[in-house]
């Protein structure tokens, strides 16, 4: 885990409660992307892509990272593209959650929000990553610093 509170904060991602079965389907109208998230190898690819960006672009993003997960927040058009990443946006029915842009829960977003916020027991907003079952608190996101992100990537890759 990266320990640099003034740059990239490190949440402890929590698993979505297993007693909260939620089915996801295609969203009629995609949400505008406010964040991009990667888990596992996709998180590593996302970190590499971000590190390839110019300093001004890197500084325009904020982010959080934890074991095997990276979330970058920024303007829609500035977010890096990585195959397999989940792009997240805000549904007006669940403003405390960042939900997948192309997927919608098959329950009312407000009910999902209430349940996840209550069960997570952490600050909001929460990035909801349905495929992995992760909830990532992003309220403590900090501006991304190249050194911190590089250090997180090195640790995540298991390099000495």
C-alpha positions in Angstrom: 0.0 0.0 0.0 1.2 3.5 -0.8 1.6 5.7 2.3 1.4 9.3 0.9 -1.6 11.1 2.3 -0.8 14.4 0.5 -0.9 12.8 -2.9 -2.6 9.5 -3.7 -4.6 8.2 -0.8 -5.0 4.5 -0.1 -8.4 3.3 1.0 -9.1 -0.2 2.2 -11.5 -1.5 -0.4 -14.4 -3.5 1.0 -16.3 -6.3 -0.6 -19.9 -5.6 -1.4 -22.1 -7.5 1.1 -22.9 -11.0 -0.2 -26.4 -10.8 1.1 -27.2 -7.9 -1.3 -27.9 -9.6 -4.6 -28.0 -7.0 -7.3 -28.4 -7.8 -11.0 -26.9 -5.3 -13.5 -28.1 -4.7 -17.0 -27.4 -2.3 -19.8 -28.0 1.4 -19.0 -30.4 3.1 -21.4 -28.4 6.3 -21.4 -24.8 6.0 -20.4 -23.5 8.2 -17.6 -20.8 10.7 -18.2 -17.6 9.3 -16.9 -16.1 10.9 -13.8 -13.7 8.1 -12.9 -12.0 5.1 -14.3 -11.2 2.0 -12.2 -9.1 -1.1 -12.6 -8.8 -4.2 -10.6 -6.0 -6.7 -10.7 -4.0 -6.6 -14.0 -6.3 -3.8 -15.3 -5.2 -1.7 -12.3 -1.6 -2.2 -13.3 -2.3 -1.3 -16.9 -4.2 1.8 -15.7 -1.2 2.9 -13.6 1.2 2.4 -16.5 -1.1 4.4 -18.8 -1.4 7.2 -16.2 2.4 7.2 -15.7 2.8 7.7 -19.5 0.8 10.9 -19.3 2.3 14.4 -19.2 2.8 15.9 -15.7 0.0 18.5 -16.3 -2.4 15.7 -17.2 -1.4 13.5 -14.3 -1.8 16.5 -11.9 -5.4 17.0 -13.2 -6.5 13.6 -11.9 -7.1 12.6 -8.3 -7.0 9.1 -7.2 -7.2 6.3 -4.6 -5.4 3.0 -4.6 -5.4 -0.1 -2.5 -4.2 -3.7 -2.9 -5.1 -4.6 -6.5 -7.3 -1.6 -7.2 -6.8 1.8 -8.6 -9.4 4.5 -9.2 -8.6 7.8 -11.0 -11.1 10.7 -11.0 -11.1 13.5 -13.5 -12.8 15.2 -16.4 -14.6 12.8 -18.8 -12.4 13.5 -21.8 -9.2 13.4 -19.8 -9.5 9.9 -18.3 -7.1 7.4 -19.7 -8.4 4.5 -21.8 -7.5 1.0 -20.7 -9.0 -2.2 -22.0 -11.1 -3.8 -19.3 -11.3 -0.7 -17.1 -14.6 0.3 -15.6 -15.7 3.9 -16.3 -17.8 5.3 -13.6 -20.3 8.2 -13.4 -22.9 9.6 -11.1 -26.6 8.6 -11.3 -28.8 11.4 -10.0 -30.8 8.8 -8.1 -27.7 7.7 -6.1 -25.4 10.7 -5.8 -23.2 9.0 -3.1 -22.2 6.3 -5.6 -20.0 6.2 -8.7 -21.7 3.6 -10.8 -20.6 1.9 -14.1 -21.4 4.2 -17.0 -22.8 1.5 -19.2 -24.6 -0.6 -16.5 -27.6 0.0 -14.3 -28.7 -1.9 -11.2 -32.0 -3.6 -11.6 -33.1 -2.1 -8.3 -33.8 1.6 -7.7 -30.5 3.4 -7.5 -31.6 5.2 -4.3 -32.3 1.9 -2.6 -28.9 0.5 -3.7 -27.2 3.6 -2.4 -28.9 3.4 1.0 -28.0 -0.3 1.3 -24.4 0.1 0.2 -23.6 3.2 2.2 -25.2 1.7 5.4 -23.3 -1.6 5.0 -20.0 -0.2 3.9 -19.5 1.9 7.0 -17.0 4.2 5.3 -17.2 7.6 3.8 -18.7 8.5 0.5 -18.7 8.6 -2.4 -18.2 5.0 -3.1 -17.0 3.5 -6.4 -19.1 0.4 -7.1 -17.3 -2.2 -9.1 -19.9 -5.0 -9.8 -17.8 -7.5 -11.5 -15.2 -7.7 -8.7 -17.7 -7.0 -5.9 -15.6 -4.1 -4.6 -16.7 -0.9 -3.0 -14.0 1.7 -3.1 -14.3 4.8 -0.9 -13.1 7.7 -3.1 -13.9 10.7 -0.8 -10.3 10.9 0.3 -8.9 11.0 -3.3 -5.9 13.2 -3.6 -4.0 14.7 -6.6 -2.0 12.0 -8.3 1.8 12.4 -7.9 4.0 10.5 -10.3 6.3 9.3 -7.6 3.5 7.9 -5.5 1.8 6.2 -8.4 5.1 4.7 -9.5 5.8 3.4 -6.0 2.3 1.9 -5.8 2.8 0.2 -9.2 6.2 -1.2 -8.2 4.7 -2.6 -5.0 1.7 -4.0 -6.8 3.9 -5.7 -9.4 5.9 -7.3 -6.5 9.1 -5.6 -7.5 11.7 -5.2 -4.7 
